[in-house]
Amino acid sequence: MKFHRVAAVISRQIYELRRNPGQITNMIYWPIVNIAVWGFFTLYLAQGDHLVPSLLNCLLGAAILWGFFNAFQRDMALGFLEELWSRNLVNLFASPLSISEYVTGLVVVSLIKTFVSVGVMATITWAFYRYNIAPDLILLVPFMLVLGLAAGALGIVVTGLIFRFTTKVQGFAWSFAGLLMPLSCVFYPISALPAGLRKVAWLLPTTHAFEGMRQAVASGTLSRQHLVWGLGLDSIYLLLATLLFRHMFAVAKRRGLLVKAT
């Protein structure tokens, strides 16, 4: 892997970011709207004095972490879609750029954009809803890692599907994470799910991340069990995602889809 090629991919994505207002919408506008909705909802719940502050903090913390997960996987797929929409795909892979260098560059840029979004959400919750995520951050960082790896695996899968099926499946960039949201137990504990769905939910690293997040915010302790399970599942899904991506890319090259996509 040549790091100057990775840097070139990063530079190309940053130029696109500077000249595309839609990217700013994804990074700033929608995170603000999302936090505003959940913030007002927590204020409504607090009016009845039936909920303890830790539960309200869990809701706002979950909104921030879900925004982190959703933005990361979405931005990876959107970064590749920008190449399709601008008809730049053939130019990229006619160069010595390898697929691993390209994906690495996408991951770096997606992380930068995601952390901007998380920073915006954290600022809004602190300024308007008096929830400061900073004291819990040390306990939350391990579960953010779990979510980041899971989002990376999902982003790789979606990008691979777009390589193979081109823009016919571009909707997955926005919708795929939504399929996981009910089973990831973002805003409620896993005990709220029917017994049959709990078995499926335990197989998702996102579920372990949010269960661990709730324990960290409510009790101030780190759940090693959820962390180990989350990282273990992440490693499996990352391996499977990488294998699927390589297969999809090979099929796309063999069938000439990289040329047809442009």
C-alpha positions in Angstrom: 0.0 0.0 0.0 1.4 3.4 -1.0 0.4 6.2 1.4 0.7 8.9 -1.2 -2.0 7.3 -3.2 -4.2 7.1 -0.1 -3.5 10.8 0.5 -4.6 11.4 -3.1 -7.9 9.7 -2.5 -8.4 11.8 0.6 -7.6 15.0 -1.2 -10.0 14.1 -4.0 -12.8 13.5 -1.5 -12.1 16.7 0.4 -12.2 18.8 -2.8 -15.6 17.2 -3.4 -16.7 18.1 0.1 -15.7 21.7 -0.4 -17.7 22.1 -3.6 -20.8 20.0 -2.8 -23.4 21.7 -0.4 -25.2 18.3 -0.1 -22.2 17.0 1.9 -22.6 19.8 4.4 -26.3 18.9 4.7 -25.3 15.3 5.7 -22.6 16.4 8.1 -24.3 19.3 9.9 -28.0 19.9 9.1 -29.4 16.4 9.6 -27.4 15.8 12.9 -28.9 19.0 14.2 -32.4 18.0 13.3 -31.9 14.5 14.7 -30.7 15.8 18.1 -33.4 18.5 18.2 -36.1 15.9 17.9 -34.7 13.6 20.5 -33.8 16.5 22.8 -37.4 17.8 22.8 -38.6 14.3 23.4 -36.4 13.9 26.5 -37.6 17.3 27.7 -41.2 16.1 27.3 -40.4 12.9 29.3 -38.7 14.9 32.0 -41.8 17.1 32.6 -43.6 14.2 34.2 -40.8 13.5 36.7 -41.2 9.8 36.1 -37.8 9.2 34.5 -34.5 9.3 36.2 -31.9 11.7 34.7 -29.6 8.8 33.7 -32.3 7.4 31.4 -32.7 10.7 29.7 -29.0 10.9 29.3 -29.0 7.4 27.8 -31.5 8.5 25.1 -29.4 11.5 24.1 -26.2 9.4 24.2 -27.9 6.8 22.1 -28.9 9.4 19.5 -25.3 10.6 19.3 -23.8 7.1 18.9 -26.4 6.1 16.4 -25.6 9.2 14.4 -22.0 8.2 14.5 -22.7 4.7 13.3 -25.2 5.8 10.6 -23.0 8.6 9.3 -19.9 6.5 9.0 -21.4 3.7 7.0 -23.4 6.2 4.8 -20.5 8.4 4.0 -18.4 5.4 2.9 -21.0 4.4 0.4 -21.7 8.1 -0.7 -17.9 8.6 -1.3 -18.0 5.8 -3.8 -21.3 7.0 -5.3 -19.8 10.4 -6.0 -17.2 8.7 -8.2 -20.1 7.0 -10.2 -22.1 10.2 -10.5 -19.1 12.2 -11.7 -18.1 9.4 -14.1 -14.7 9.2 -12.5 -14.5 5.5 -11.7 -12.5 4.4 -14.8 -10.0 7.2 -14.3 -9.4 6.0 -10.7 -8.8 2.4 -11.5 -6.9 3.1 -14.8 -4.2 4.5 -12.5 -1.9 2.3 -10.3 -4.4 2.9 -7.4 -5.3 -0.4 -5.7 -8.7 -1.2 -4.2 -7.2 -1.4 -0.7 -5.7 2.1 -1.1 -9.0 3.5 -2.3 -11.0 1.9 0.5 -8.5 3.2 3.1 -8.8 6.7 1.7 -12.6 6.4 1.9 -12.5 5.2 5.5 -10.3 8.1 6.6 -12.4 10.8 4.9 -15.6 9.2 6.3 -14.2 9.2 9.8 -13.3 12.9 9.5 -16.8 13.7 8.3 -18.4 11.5 11.0 -16.4 13.1 13.8 -17.5 16.6 12.6 -21.1 15.4 12.8 -20.6 13.9 16.3 -19.0 17.1 17.4 -22.0 19.1 16.2 -24.5 16.7 18.0 -22.5 16.8 21.2 -22.4 20.6 21.1 -26.1 20.9 20.6 -26.9 18.4 23.4 -24.6 20.4 25.8 -25.8 23.8 24.8 -29.6 23.2 24.7 -30.3 20.1 26.7 -27.6 20.2 29.4 -26.3 16.8 28.5 -22.5 16.8 28.5 -21.1 13.6 27.0 -17.5 14.4 28.0 -17.6 12.8 31.5 -18.9 9.5 30.0 -16.5 9.6 27.0 -13.8 7.4 28.5 -16.3 4.7 29.0 -18.0 5.3 25.7 -15.0 5.3 23.5 -14.6 1.5 23.5 -18.2 1.1 22.3 -17.7 3.8 19.7 -14.9 1.6 18.5 -17.3 -1.3 18.3 -19.8 0.8 16.4 -17.0 2.2 14.1 -15.8 -1.2 13.1 -19.4 -2.4 12.5 -20.1 0.7 10.4 -16.9 0.0 8.5 -18.0 -3.5 7.7 -21.5 -2.4 6.6 -20.0 0.4 4.5 -17.7 -2.1 2.8 -20.6 -4.4 2.1 -22.7 -1.6 0.6 -19.8 -0.3 -1.5 -19.2 -3.8 -2.8 -22.9 -4.2 -3.8 -22.7 -0.8 -5.6 -19.5 -2.0 -7.4 -21.4 -5.1 -8.5 -24.9 -3.7 -9.2 -23.9 0.0 -9.8 -26.5 2.7 -9.0 -29.4 0.2 -9.1 -28.7 -0.4 -5.4 -27.6 3.1 -4.4 -30.5 3.4 -2.0 -28.7 1.0 0.3 -26.3 3.8 1.2 -29.2 5.5 3.2 -31.4 2.5 4.1 -29.2 -0.4 5.1 -28.4 0.9 8.6 -32.2 1.4 9.2 -32.7 -2.3 8.8 -30.4 -2.9 11.7 -31.8 -0.1 14.0 -34.8 -2.1 15.5 -32.6 -5.0 16.4 -29.7 -2.9 17.6 -31.8 -1.8 20.6 -30.6 1.8 20.2 -33.2 3.5 22.5 -34.4 0.5 24.5 -32.9 -2.5 26.2 -32.8 -5.9 24.5 -35.4 -7.2 27.0 -38.0 -5.1 25.1 -37.7 -7.4 22.1 -39.7 -10.6 21.6 -37.8 -13.7 22.7 -37.2 -14.9 19.2 -35.7 -11.6 18.0 -33.3 -11.4 21.0 -31.3 -14.3 19.7 -30.8 -12.4 16.4 -30.1 -9.1 18.2 -27.3 -10.7 20.3 -25.5 -11.5 17.0 -25.2 -7.8 16.1 -22.2 -5.9 17.5 -24.3 -2.8 17.5 -26.6 -4.4 20.1 -23.7 -5.0 22.4 -22.4 -1.4 21.9 -25.7 0.1 22.9 -26.3 -2.2 25.8 -22.8 -1.4 27.0 -23.4 2.3 26.5 -26.5 2.3 28.6 -24.6 0.5 31.4 -21.8 3.1 31.2 -24.1 6.1 31.4 -26.4 4.7 34.0 -23.9 3.1 36.4 -20.5 4.5 35.3 -19.0 1.1 34.8 -17.5 -0.6 31.7 -19.2 -3.8 30.6 -16.3 -6.0 29.5 -18.7 -8.7 28.4 -20.4 -6.5 25.8 -17.1 -5.0 24.7 -15.5 -8.4 24.1 -18.6 -9.7 22.3 -18.9 -6.6 20.2 -15.3 -6.6 19.1 -15.4 -10.4 18.4 -18.4 -10.0 16.2 -16.9 -7.0 14.5 -13.8 -9.1 13.6 -16.0 -11.8 12.0 -18.2 -9.4 10.1 -15.2 -7.4 8.9 -13.6 -10.5 7.5 -16.8 -11.6 5.8 -17.3 -8.0 4.4 -13.8 -7.9 3.0 -14.3 -11.3 1.3 -17.6 -10.2 -0.2 -16.2 -6.9 -1.4 -13.2 -8.6 -3.1 -15.7 -11.0 -4.8 -18.0 -8.2 -5.9 -15.1 -6.2 -7.2 -13.7 -9.1 -9.2 -17.1 -9.8 -10.7 -17.5 -6.2 -11.7 -14.1 -6.1 -13.4 -14.7 -9.4 -15.2 -18.0 -8.2 -16.6 -16.8 -4.7 -17.5 -19.2 -3.1 -15.0 -16.6 -0.5 -14.0 -16.8 0.9 -17.6 -20.5 0.6 -17.9 -21.1 2.3 -14.6 -19.6 5.5 -16.0 
